[in-house]
Amino acid sequence: MKKILHIPNYYLPHIGGIEDVCHSIVMGLPEYHHRVICFNDKKTDETDDCEGITVTRCGIIKKLFSQSLSISFYPQLKKIFAEFQPDIVHFHTPNPLGSVYLLSLIPKNVKLIVHWHSDIVEQGFLYTFYHPIEKKLLRRADKIFVTSPTYAAGSGPLSHWKDKLHVIPNTVNVQKLTLEKEDEHAIEKIRDHYNGKKIVFTFGRHVLYKGLSYLIDAIPELSSECVVVIAGHGPLTGKLKKMSEAPNLYFIGKLHEAELRRYLYASSVFAFPSITRNEAFGIALAEAMYCGLPAATFTIPDSGVNWVCIDKETGLESENGNSKAFAGAINLLLKDTEFRDTLGTNASNRVRKFFVIEAIKDDLMRVYDNL
């Protein structure tokens, strides 16, 4: 049984797109012996058993430009290499500090998969210092997983390593999206809470590239028969709340797993207004589509978003940053029930066919076994 060491930034119960992808791979491939090392959300180191997997969480000093800073990560990684002796390291990027530690410690005989979730699009000044390390990481990699063919084609850093690229789409966690017995009543309560108006829903981190300001700007153009519900939180939450006092706009904060699932099934349209290639794939988008929601998106050149959600097939795509066009797309989905239902069914079928662990498992195993 091959031993795989996974290095995401964080791991369950921490919630995030990369964390969900890593967890799906770990739990979906019991044919291998898995171990995880990641950052902790506190200052102390912890090693625990998470669903039968040993997870080492390294304490952090602080976060700087989205990078968790940890001194203990280096000795903990060194210890794991000595004790666990992995055959393969499955490393999730971007993670600049983790890259430095990994390159200095990985034994020559250990194979390396770099799972490329996104280019570093922002922090341009700092990237000039990290770029040589990134090149060294990609040179050392035996395989580079990229989450969509469109992102692979548009990525500057990956353009020199085309022979190493392998498309492995991200996957949704089907278990957390599957309806349970008590959900039906809870879904009706959500709809009643908004007086039976159609719900335009979105969730995620409140950061610039998520484009939530464009969704808020679209509200005056939206049908009076809908409400806009924004879940999640982040550094821009306060600023976003001040943008509009529209009576049909609701900020509901961070949702736990069951609440999120119920909101997805209670809603009519999923708004996904991300605007840059920082949104490389869109796990939240795929989760909404799995639940049968057609999505309104912007066109993001060289991102995987418009490959995940196909214009006029599983959702509607608008000119990037055009709030009025975005509102028009949402209104069309709200008005035309038959069209909305058709796109929602197509969306769910697309995710179930391509973006679940069963769809990528055989391909992933072939890569693991052939390294």
C-alpha positions as CSV (number, residue, x, y, z in Angstrom):
1,M,0.0,0.0,0.0
2,K,1.5,3.3,-1.1
3,K,1.9,6.0,1.5
4,I,0.7,9.5,0.5
5,L,1.5,12.6,2.5
6,H,-1.0,15.4,1.8
7,I,0.0,19.0,2.5
8,P,-3.0,21.4,2.2
9,N,-3.0,24.8,3.9
10,Y,-5.7,23.6,6.4
11,Y,-7.8,20.5,6.9
12,L,-11.2,19.6,8.3
13,P,-12.9,20.9,10.4
14,H,-11.5,24.0,8.7
15,I,-13.9,25.0,5.9
16,G,-12.6,26.0,2.5
17,G,-12.4,24.9,-1.2
18,I,-8.9,23.4,-1.1
19,E,-9.6,21.7,2.3
20,D,-12.7,20.1,0.8
21,V,-10.8,18.9,-2.2
22,C,-8.0,17.4,-0.1
23,H,-10.5,15.7,2.2
24,S,-12.4,14.2,-0.7
25,I,-9.2,12.7,-2.1
26,V,-8.1,11.3,1.3
27,M,-11.5,9.8,2.1
28,G,-12.3,8.7,-1.4
29,L,-9.1,6.6,-1.9
30,P,-8.9,4.1,0.9
31,E,-6.6,2.0,-1.2
32,Y,-3.7,4.1,0.0
33,H,-2.2,5.0,3.4
34,H,-2.8,8.7,3.9
35,R,-1.3,11.2,6.3
36,V,-1.9,15.0,6.5
37,I,0.2,17.9,7.7
38,C,-1.2,21.5,7.6
39,F,-1.4,24.7,9.5
40,N,-3.5,25.1,12.7
41,D,-5.9,27.9,13.4
42,K,-4.1,28.5,16.8
43,K,-0.6,29.0,18.1
44,T,0.0,25.4,19.3
45,D,0.8,22.2,17.4
46,E,-1.8,19.4,17.5
47,T,-1.9,15.9,16.1
48,D,-5.3,14.2,16.0
49,D,-7.2,11.5,14.4
50,C,-9.7,12.9,11.8
51,E,-12.0,10.1,10.5
52,G,-9.1,7.6,10.8
53,I,-6.5,9.8,9.3
54,T,-3.6,11.2,11.3
55,V,-3.5,15.0,10.9
56,T,-0.6,17.1,12.2
57,R,-1.7,20.8,12.6
58,C,1.2,23.2,13.0
59,G,0.7,26.3,15.2
60,I,0.9,29.7,13.5
61,I,2.4,33.0,14.7
62,K,0.1,35.1,12.4
63,K,-1.1,35.5,8.9
64,L,0.6,37.8,6.4
65,F,-0.8,38.4,3.0
66,S,-3.0,35.3,3.3
67,Q,0.0,33.2,4.2
68,S,0.0,31.4,7.5
69,L,3.4,31.7,9.3
70,S,4.6,28.8,11.3
71,I,8.0,28.0,12.7
72,S,7.0,24.5,13.9
73,F,6.0,23.4,10.4
74,Y,9.6,22.7,9.4
75,P,10.5,20.3,12.3
76,Q,7.1,18.6,12.2
77,L,7.5,18.0,8.4
78,K,11.0,16.7,9.0
79,K,9.7,14.3,11.6
80,I,7.0,13.0,9.4
81,F,9.4,12.3,6.5
82,A,11.5,10.3,8.9
83,E,8.7,8.4,10.6
84,F,6.0,8.0,7.9
85,Q,8.4,7.7,4.9
86,P,5.9,8.6,2.2
87,D,6.1,7.4,-1.3
88,I,4.3,10.5,-2.7
89,V,3.8,14.0,-1.4
90,H,0.6,15.6,-2.6
91,F,1.2,19.3,-2.1
92,H,-1.6,21.9,-2.6
93,T,-0.7,25.4,-3.8
94,P,-0.6,28.3,-3.4
95,N,1.4,27.9,-0.2
96,P,4.7,29.8,-0.5
97,L,6.1,29.1,3.0
98,G,5.1,25.4,2.7
99,S,7.0,25.4,-0.6
100,V,10.2,26.6,1.0
101,Y,10.0,24.0,3.8
102,L,9.0,21.2,1.4
103,L,11.9,21.9,-1.1
104,S,14.4,21.9,1.7
105,L,13.2,18.6,3.2
106,I,11.7,16.3,0.6
107,P,14.0,13.2,0.0
108,K,15.1,12.6,-3.6
109,N,13.3,9.3,-3.8
110,V,9.9,10.7,-2.8
111,K,7.6,11.6,-5.8
112,L,6.0,15.0,-5.8
113,I,2.5,16.0,-7.0
114,V,1.9,19.8,-7.0
115,H,-1.9,20.4,-7.0
116,W,-2.2,23.8,-8.6
117,H,-5.4,25.5,-7.4
118,S,-4.5,29.0,-8.5
119,D,-1.8,31.3,-9.8
120,I,-0.8,34.0,-7.3
121,V,-2.7,36.8,-9.0
122,E,-2.5,39.4,-6.3
123,Q,0.5,40.4,-4.1
124,G,2.5,41.1,-7.3
125,F,5.5,42.8,-5.4
126,L,5.9,39.8,-3.1
127,Y,5.5,37.4,-5.9
128,T,8.7,38.6,-7.5
129,F,10.6,37.2,-4.5
130,Y,8.6,33.9,-4.4
131,H,8.7,33.3,-8.2
132,P,12.2,31.6,-8.2
133,I,11.0,29.2,-5.4
134,E,7.8,28.5,-7.4
135,K,9.9,27.6,-10.5
136,K,12.0,25.3,-8.4
137,L,8.9,23.6,-7.0
138,L,7.5,23.1,-10.5
139,R,10.8,21.7,-11.7
140,R,10.9,19.3,-8.8
141,A,7.3,18.1,-9.4
142,D,6.8,14.8,-11.0
143,K,3.2,15.7,-11.9
144,I,1.2,19.0,-11.7
145,F,-2.5,18.7,-11.2
146,V,-4.5,21.6,-12.6
147,T,-8.3,21.9,-12.0
148,S,-9.5,22.7,-15.5
149,P,-8.1,22.8,-19.0
150,T,-9.0,26.5,-19.4
151,Y,-6.9,27.4,-16.3
152,A,-4.0,25.3,-17.6
153,A,-4.1,27.1,-20.9
154,G,-4.1,30.5,-19.4
155,S,-1.6,30.1,-16.6
156,G,1.8,31.8,-17.1
157,P,3.7,29.9,-14.5
158,L,2.5,26.5,-15.8
159,S,3.2,27.3,-19.5
160,H,6.8,26.0,-19.2
161,W,5.7,22.6,-17.7
162,K,3.0,21.4,-20.1
163,D,4.4,17.9,-20.2
164,K,3.8,17.6,-16.5
165,L,0.2,18.9,-16.5
166,H,-2.7,16.6,-15.7
167,V,-6.3,17.9,-15.4
168,I,-7.9,16.7,-12.2
169,P,-11.2,18.6,-11.6
170,N,-12.1,19.6,-8.1
171,T,-14.9,17.6,-6.5
172,V,-17.8,18.4,-4.2
173,N,-18.5,16.6,-1.0
174,V,-21.7,14.7,-1.8
175,Q,-22.3,13.7,1.8
176,K,-22.7,17.2,3.1
177,L,-25.0,18.1,0.2
178,T,-27.4,15.1,0.5
179,L,-30.8,15.9,1.9
180,E,-31.7,14.4,5.2
181,K,-35.1,13.7,6.7
182,E,-35.3,16.9,8.8
183,D,-34.2,19.2,5.9
184,E,-37.6,19.4,4.2
185,H,-39.3,21.2,7.1
186,A,-36.2,23.5,7.6
187,I,-36.2,24.4,3.9
188,E,-39.9,25.4,4.0
189,K,-39.1,27.5,7.1
190,I,-36.4,29.4,5.2
191,R,-38.8,30.1,2.3
192,D,-41.4,31.3,4.8
193,H,-38.9,33.5,6.5
194,Y,-38.6,35.5,3.3
195,N,-42.3,35.5,2.7
196,G,-42.2,33.1,-0.1
197,K,-40.1,35.3,-2.4
198,K,-37.6,33.7,-4.6
199,I,-34.1,33.5,-3.1
200,V,-31.0,34.6,-4.9
201,F,-28.3,33.1,-2.8
202,T,-24.5,33.3,-2.6
203,F,-21.9,32.3,0.0
204,G,-18.2,32.4,0.5
205,R,-15.4,34.6,1.8
206,H,-16.1,38.3,1.6
207,V,-12.9,39.3,-0.3
208,L,-12.4,41.5,-3.3
209,Y,-12.1,38.9,-6.0
210,K,-15.5,37.4,-5.0
211,G,-17.1,40.4,-6.6
212,L,-19.9,40.8,-4.1
213,S,-20.1,44.5,-4.6
214,Y,-21.2,43.9,-8.2
215,L,-24.1,41.7,-6.9
216,I,-25.1,44.4,-4.5
217,D,-24.9,47.0,-7.3
218,A,-27.3,44.8,-9.3
219,I,-30.0,44.8,-6.6
220,P,-31.9,47.9,-7.8
221,E,-32.3,46.2,-11.2
222,L,-33.6,42.9,-9.7
223,S,-37.2,41.8,-9.6
224,S,-39.1,42.9,-6.5
225,E,-40.3,39.3,-6.3
226,C,-36.9,38.1,-5.0
227,V,-34.5,38.6,-2.0
228,V,-30.7,38.5,-2.2
229,V,-29.2,36.4,0.6
230,I,-25.4,36.7,1.2
231,A,-23.8,34.1,3.6
232,G,-20.3,34.0,4.8
233,H,-18.0,36.7,6.2
234,G,-14.6,38.2,5.6
235,P,-12.5,41.4,5.7
236,L,-15.0,43.2,3.4
237,T,-18.2,42.3,5.3
238,G,-18.6,45.6,7.0
239,K,-17.9,47.6,3.9
240,L,-20.4,45.5,1.9
241,K,-23.1,46.0,4.4
242,K,-22.7,49.8,4.1
243,M,-23.1,49.7,0.3
244,S,-26.9,49.2,0.4
245,E,-29.9,49.4,2.7
246,A,-32.1,47.6,0.2
247,P,-35.0,45.9,2.1
248,N,-34.5,42.7,0.0
249,L,-30.8,42.3,0.9
250,Y,-29.9,40.0,3.8
251,F,-26.5,39.2,5.3
252,I,-26.8,36.0,7.3
253,G,-23.2,35.3,8.4
254,K,-21.4,32.0,8.4
255,L,-23.6,28.9,8.1
256,H,-22.9,25.5,9.4
257,E,-23.0,22.5,7.1
258,A,-26.7,21.7,7.4
259,E,-27.8,25.3,7.2
260,L,-25.8,25.8,4.0
261,R,-27.3,22.7,2.4
262,R,-30.8,23.9,3.3
263,Y,-30.3,27.4,1.9
264,L,-29.0,25.9,-1.4
265,Y,-32.1,23.7,-1.8
266,A,-34.4,26.6,-0.7
267,S,-33.0,29.0,-3.3
268,S,-34.0,29.6,-6.9
269,V,-30.8,31.1,-8.3
270,F,-27.1,31.0,-7.3
271,A,-25.3,34.3,-7.8
272,F,-21.5,33.8,-8.3
273,P,-20.1,37.2,-9.1
274,S,-16.4,36.4,-8.9
275,I,-14.3,38.6,-11.2
276,T,-10.7,37.5,-11.4
277,R,-8.6,34.3,-11.9
278,N,-8.2,34.1,-8.2
279,E,-11.4,32.2,-8.6
280,A,-9.8,29.3,-10.5
281,F,-12.6,26.8,-10.3
282,G,-15.5,27.6,-7.9
283,I,-16.2,24.8,-5.4
284,A,-19.1,26.8,-4.0
285,L,-20.4,27.1,-7.6
286,A,-20.2,23.4,-8.1
287,E,-21.9,22.7,-4.8
288,A,-24.8,25.0,-5.8
289,M,-25.1,23.3,-9.2
290,Y,-25.1,19.9,-7.5
291,C,-28.2,21.0,-5.6
292,G,-29.9,21.9,-8.8
293,L,-29.4,25.7,-8.9
294,P,-28.7,27.5,-12.1
295,A,-26.0,30.1,-11.7
296,A,-25.4,33.6,-12.8
297,T,-21.6,34.2,-13.4
298,F,-19.3,36.7,-15.0
299,T,-17.0,35.9,-17.8
300,I,-13.5,35.4,-16.3
301,P,-10.9,34.8,-19.0
302,D,-8.6,31.8,-18.4
303,S,-10.5,30.8,-15.3
304,G,-12.2,27.4,-14.8
305,V,-15.4,29.1,-13.7
306,N,-16.9,29.2,-17.1
307,W,-15.9,25.6,-17.8
308,V,-17.6,24.4,-14.6
309,C,-20.8,26.4,-15.4
310,I,-21.5,26.5,-19.1
311,D,-23.4,29.6,-20.5
312,K,-27.0,28.8,-21.4
313,E,-26.6,25.2,-20.5
314,T,-26.2,25.2,-16.7
315,G,-26.4,28.9,-16.0
316,L,-26.0,32.4,-17.6
317,E,-22.8,34.3,-18.1
318,S,-22.5,38.1,-18.2
319,E,-19.8,40.6,-19.2
320,N,-17.2,40.8,-16.3
321,G,-18.1,43.5,-13.9
322,N,-21.4,44.5,-15.6
323,S,-23.8,44.6,-12.8
324,K,-26.8,45.6,-15.0
325,A,-26.2,42.6,-17.3
326,F,-25.7,40.4,-14.2
327,A,-29.1,41.6,-12.9
328,G,-30.6,40.8,-16.3
329,A,-29.4,37.3,-16.2
330,I,-30.8,36.7,-12.7
331,N,-34.1,38.2,-13.7
332,L,-34.4,35.9,-16.7
333,L,-33.8,32.9,-14.5
334,L,-36.3,34.1,-12.0
335,K,-39.0,34.9,-14.6
336,D,-38.8,31.8,-16.8
337,T,-39.5,28.8,-14.5
338,E,-39.1,26.2,-17.3
339,F,-35.8,27.6,-18.4
340,R,-34.6,27.9,-14.8
341,D,-35.6,24.3,-14.1
342,T,-33.9,23.0,-17.3
343,L,-30.6,24.7,-16.5
344,G,-30.8,23.6,-12.9
345,T,-31.3,20.0,-13.9
346,N,-28.4,20.3,-16.4
347,A,-26.2,21.8,-13.7
348,S,-26.9,19.0,-11.2
349,N,-26.2,16.4,-13.9
350,R,-22.9,18.0,-15.0
351,V,-21.6,18.0,-11.4
352,R,-22.7,14.5,-10.7
353,K,-21.0,13.4,-14.0
354,F,-17.7,15.2,-13.7
355,F,-17.1,16.8,-10.3
356,V,-17.6,14.0,-7.7
357,I,-14.8,11.8,-6.4
358,E,-16.1,8.8,-8.3
359,A,-15.5,10.7,-11.6
360,I,-11.8,11.3,-10.9
361,K,-10.9,8.3,-8.7
362,D,-9.6,6.0,-11.5
363,D,-7.6,8.7,-13.1
364,L,-6.1,9.8,-9.8
365,M,-5.2,6.2,-8.9
366,R,-3.5,5.7,-12.2
367,V,-1.3,8.7,-11.5
368,Y,-0.5,7.5,-8.0
369,D,0.3,4.0,-9.1
370,N,2.5,5.0,-12.0
371,L,4.7,7.4,-10.1
